[in-house]
Amino acid sequence: MRFCGACGVQAGTGQRFCIACGANLQPAVYSERGTVAEPVFVYPVPPAAWPSAYVAPEVEIAPAVHEEVGPRHASRAPDRRPLVVAALACAGLLVVGGGYLVGDRLLVADDGPTVAQDGSGTPDPAADAGPAPAPGLADVGDQDVAPAPTVPVPPPVTAAPPAPVPPPASVPPPAVGPLLPVSVSATCQAPSGVDAAGAPVSYDAMNTLDGVGGTAWRCAGSAVGQRLVYDFGRPVVLASVALVPGYDKTDPVDGTDRFGENRTVTAVTWGFDTGVVHRQDVPAPGRAMAVARLGGPVSTTRVVLEIAGTGNDGAIRDFTTISDVAFTGSG
């Protein structure tokens, strides 16, 4: 057991300096460089009343690191500085890691919805909305940014209304003119004969369409109920019908009036495909064309002319005669 020679405090084995006064506890040794020993601090011996009556004088504390004094073969105390450095490094890592964990938890807590304090568990929309953005700024995420400048939008261009479409020009009605059937047939026809010059004369129904007064269709007797059928071969619109109600002929050889020698027609009916029947009366038959205007346009393909009455029943030649028939209309 050792004691400090300066202050008398008990010193442990291997202790180089006194823990109370800092005095060097190593014995004086000789240096390899010479025979001069390094000086040893000498402190006054404490009084008999040590340690209560003695106060150690203020002395300069030896440095923490002192050049080792002693032989090279002496054992050195273990150096604990690397352990201290490692411990400090571990402590620093723990502090930094803990700071990251705490910060992450705070961020997660800040990102979660705020729950109302009344215990209902319903998120508070006002709390989740966060602070209102500053006036004039728009809230975009976690930042307040200035709104984009407002660009004035020009008013829409209103297209001019389309010009009114004029009503279609009225189509003029087709021109009304003479219509000529393509064929005609009759239910009665007188046999052919000869005139005063001995020339043969035919009384075919087609004679009513040649426009020549000296030719005619002729049927024996009064011929009431007999028919002539005219076919146009296409639909036509008729406006009027007409006929010469006798034999409009003067014999060129002797000048005989054939009109007065034969019966005349005093009444006929005109029948059309639509079922319409128009009656025409001729109270005073003559050589002129007797015209009958229809009550309105009549569309048809065929026309049936039927004898409804005859005149001049005392004629020397008992034949009913029609010299010509005419139609006007369109088609």
C-alpha positions in Angstrom: 0.0 0.0 0.0 1.3 3.4 -0.9 0.6 6.9 0.3 1.1 10.3 -1.4 4.3 11.8 -0.1 2.9 15.2 -0.5 -0.6 15.1 1.0 -0.7 11.6 2.6 -3.7 10.3 0.7 -3.6 6.6 0.1 -2.7 5.8 -3.6 -3.6 2.7 -5.5 -1.1 0.4 -7.2 -0.1 1.6 -10.6 -1.4 5.2 -9.9 1.1 7.7 -11.2 -0.4 10.9 -9.7 -2.2 11.6 -6.5 -5.9 12.1 -7.0 -6.0 14.7 -4.3 -3.1 17.0 -4.9 -1.8 15.8 -8.3 1.7 14.9 -6.9 3.8 12.5 -8.9 3.7 9.1 -7.2 6.5 7.6 -9.3 10.0 7.4 -7.6 12.8 9.4 -9.0 14.6 7.5 -11.7 17.5 8.2 -13.8 17.1 9.1 -17.5 18.8 7.2 -20.2 20.3 10.4 -21.4 22.3 11.0 -18.2 22.6 10.6 -14.5 20.5 13.6 -13.6 17.1 12.6 -12.2 14.0 14.5 -13.0 12.9 16.7 -10.2 10.0 15.6 -8.0 7.5 18.1 -6.6 7.9 18.2 -2.8 5.0 19.4 -0.8 5.0 20.1 2.9 4.1 17.4 5.3 0.6 17.8 6.6 0.1 18.7 10.2 -0.8 16.2 12.8 -4.4 17.2 12.7 -4.7 16.0 9.1 -6.9 15.9 7.3 -9.5 18.1 9.2 -7.1 20.9 10.3 -5.0 21.1 7.2 -5.9 22.8 4.0 -3.7 21.8 1.1 -2.1 24.7 -0.7 -3.2 25.6 -4.2 -0.8 23.9 -6.5 -0.7 23.5 -10.3 -2.4 20.3 -11.3 -0.3 18.1 -13.4 -1.4 17.7 -17.0 -3.7 14.8 -17.9 -1.1 13.4 -20.3 2.4 13.3 -19.0 5.4 11.9 -20.6 5.9 8.5 -19.2 8.8 8.3 -16.8 10.2 5.0 -16.0 12.0 2.2 -17.6 10.8 1.0 -21.0 10.3 -2.5 -19.7 7.8 -1.4 -17.2 4.2 -2.4 -17.9 1.9 0.4 -19.1 -1.6 1.1 -17.9 -4.3 0.2 -20.5 -5.3 3.1 -22.8 -9.1 3.6 -22.7 -9.3 6.5 -25.1 -10.5 4.4 -28.1 -13.3 3.0 -26.0 -14.4 6.5 -24.9 -14.3 7.7 -28.6 -16.4 4.7 -29.7 -18.9 5.2 -26.9 -19.3 8.9 -27.9 -19.8 7.9 -31.5 -22.5 5.3 -30.6 -24.2 7.9 -28.4 -24.2 10.4 -31.3 -25.7 7.8 -33.7 -28.5 7.0 -31.2 -29.3 10.7 -30.8 -29.4 11.3 -34.6 -31.5 8.1 -35.2 -33.9 9.0 -32.5 -34.3 12.5 -33.9 -35.2 11.1 -37.3 -37.8 8.7 -35.8 -39.4 11.4 -33.7 -39.5 13.8 -36.7 -41.1 11.1 -39.0 -43.8 10.4 -36.4 -44.5 14.1 -36.1 -44.8 14.4 -39.9 -47.2 11.4 -40.1 -49.2 12.9 -37.3 -49.4 16.2 -39.1 -50.5 14.5 -42.3 -53.3 12.6 -40.7 -56.9 13.9 -40.4 -57.7 16.0 -37.4 -60.3 14.4 -35.2 -62.9 16.6 -33.4 -62.3 17.0 -29.7 -65.9 16.1 -28.7 -64.9 12.4 -28.8 -67.2 11.5 -31.7 -64.3 10.4 -33.9 -65.5 12.5 -36.8 -62.7 14.3 -38.6 -63.0 18.1 -38.4 -63.0 19.4 -41.9 -62.0 22.9 -40.7 -58.9 21.4 -38.9 -57.9 19.3 -41.9 -58.2 22.3 -44.2 -55.3 24.0 -42.6 -54.7 27.7 -42.4 -56.4 29.8 -45.0 -54.1 31.1 -47.7 -53.0 34.7 -47.6 -55.2 37.2 -49.4 -54.5 37.2 -53.1 -52.8 33.8 -53.0 -54.0 30.4 -54.0 -53.5 27.3 -51.8 -51.5 24.7 -53.8 -50.4 21.8 -51.7 -48.4 23.2 -48.7 -47.5 26.4 -50.5 -49.3 29.6 -51.2 -48.7 30.7 -54.8 -49.9 33.8 -56.6 -52.9 33.1 -58.9 -52.3 33.3 -62.6 -53.3 36.6 -64.1 -56.8 36.7 -65.5 -56.9 37.0 -69.2 -60.0 38.8 -70.5 -62.1 36.5 -72.7 -63.5 38.3 -75.7 -67.2 37.9 -76.1 -68.3 35.2 -78.5 -68.7 36.3 -82.1 -72.3 35.9 -83.0 -72.7 34.7 -86.5 -75.1 36.6 -88.6 -78.4 34.8 -89.0 -78.7 33.1 -92.3 -80.5 34.9 -95.0 -84.1 33.8 -95.3 -84.6 31.2 -98.0 -87.0 32.6 -100.5 -90.0 30.4 -101.1 -89.7 28.2 -104.1 -91.0 29.9 -107.2 -94.4 28.7 -108.0 -94.2 26.3 -110.9 -96.5 27.5 -113.6 -99.0 24.9 -114.6 -98.2 23.1 -117.8 -99.3 24.8 -120.9 -102.7 23.7 -122.0 -102.9 22.7 -125.7 -104.4 20.2 -128.0 -104.0 16.5 -127.1 -104.1 13.8 -129.7 -105.0 10.2 -128.8 -102.9 7.5 -130.2 -105.8 5.2 -131.0 -109.6 5.1 -131.1 -112.1 2.3 -131.5 -115.9 2.2 -131.9 -118.7 -0.2 -131.0 -120.6 0.7 -134.3 -119.5 1.7 -137.8 -121.4 2.1 -141.1 -120.2 0.3 -144.2 -118.1 2.2 -146.7 -119.7 3.9 -149.8 -119.0 6.2 -152.7 -119.4 9.9 -153.2 -121.0 11.7 -156.2 -117.9 11.3 -158.2 -117.8 7.6 -157.5 -114.8 7.8 -155.1 -114.9 5.3 -152.2 -115.7 6.8 -148.8 -114.8 5.1 -145.4 -116.5 5.9 -142.1 -113.8 4.6 -139.7 -113.6 6.1 -136.2 -110.1 7.4 -136.9 -111.8 10.0 -139.2 -112.8 11.9 -136.1 -109.1 12.7 -135.4 -108.0 13.9 -138.8 -109.3 17.4 -138.5 -111.0 17.2 -141.9 -114.7 18.1 -142.0 -115.3 16.0 -145.2 -114.6 12.8 -143.3 -116.6 11.3 -140.5 -117.5 8.4 -138.3 -121.0 7.1 -139.0 -123.3 4.6 -137.5 -126.7 3.4 -138.8 -129.8 4.6 -136.9 -129.9 6.8 -133.9 -126.8 5.1 -132.4 -127.8 6.0 -128.8 -125.7 3.9 -126.4 -122.9 3.4 -129.0 -119.4 4.3 -127.8 -116.1 5.6 -129.2 -113.0 4.8 -127.0 -110.0 7.2 -127.3 -106.7 6.1 -125.8 -103.8 8.5 -125.2 -101.3 5.9 -124.3 -100.2 7.9 -121.2 -101.8 9.8 -118.4 -102.9 13.2 -119.4 -104.8 16.1 -117.7 -107.8 17.2 -119.6 -109.3 20.7 -119.4 -112.0 20.5 -122.2 -113.5 18.2 -124.8 -115.3 19.0 -128.0 -117.0 17.4 -131.1 -118.7 18.3 -134.4 -122.2 16.8 -134.0 -122.9 15.9 -137.6 -121.5 15.2 -141.1 -119.7 18.5 -142.0 -119.4 17.8 -145.7 -120.5 19.3 -149.0 -120.2 17.0 -152.0 -117.6 18.6 -154.3 -119.2 17.2 -157.4 -122.9 18.3 -157.1 -122.6 20.5 -153.9 -125.0 18.4 -151.9 -125.1 19.3 -148.2 -124.3 16.0 -146.4 -124.9 17.6 -142.9 -128.6 18.0 -143.5 -129.0 14.5 -145.1 -127.8 12.7 -141.8 -128.8 12.6 -138.2 -127.1 14.9 -135.7 -125.9 14.4 -132.1 -127.8 16.3 -129.4 -126.2 14.8 -126.3 -123.2 12.8 -125.3 -121.3 11.7 -122.1 -117.6 11.7 -121.5 -116.2 9.1 -119.2 -112.7 9.1 -117.6 -110.5 6.6 -115.7 -111.2 8.3 -112.4 -114.9 7.3 -112.8 -115.9 10.9 -113.4 -118.6 11.2 -116.2 -119.3 14.6 -117.8 -122.5 15.1 -119.8 -122.6 17.5 -122.7 -125.8 18.6 -124.3 -125.9 20.1 -127.8 -129.4 21.7 -128.2 -128.8 23.1 -131.7 -126.3 21.0 -133.6 -124.3 22.8 -136.3 -121.2 22.5 -138.4 -119.1 24.3 -135.7 -117.2 22.5 -132.9 -119.3 22.1 -129.8 -116.9 22.6 -126.8 -117.5 21.4 -123.2 -115.2 22.7 -120.4 -114.7 20.2 -117.6 -115.4 21.4 -114.0 -111.6 21.0 -113.2 -108.5 19.2 -114.5 -109.2 15.6 -115.0 -106.3 13.0 -115.1 -106.9 10.1 -117.3 -105.5 7.8 -119.9 -108.6 6.9 -121.8 -111.8 8.7 -122.7 -115.1 7.0 -123.5 -117.5 9.0 -125.7 -121.1 7.6 -125.6 -124.1 8.8 -127.7 -126.9 10.0 -125.4 -129.2 11.6 -127.9 -129.7 12.4 -131.7 -131.5 15.0 -133.7 -132.8 15.4 -137.3 -134.5 12.1 -137.0 -136.4 12.6 -140.4 -133.2 12.8 -142.4 -133.1 11.1 -145.8 -130.0 9.2 -144.6 -130.7 7.5 -141.3 -127.2 7.6 -140.0 -125.7 9.2 -136.8 -122.5 11.0 -137.8 -119.6 12.8 -136.0 -117.1 14.5 -138.2 -114.4 15.5 -135.6 -113.5 15.2 -131.9 -111.0 17.4 -130.0 -109.3 17.4 -126.6 -107.3 20.1 -124.8 -105.1 19.8 -121.7 -101.6 18.9 -120.8 -99.4 15.8 -120.7 
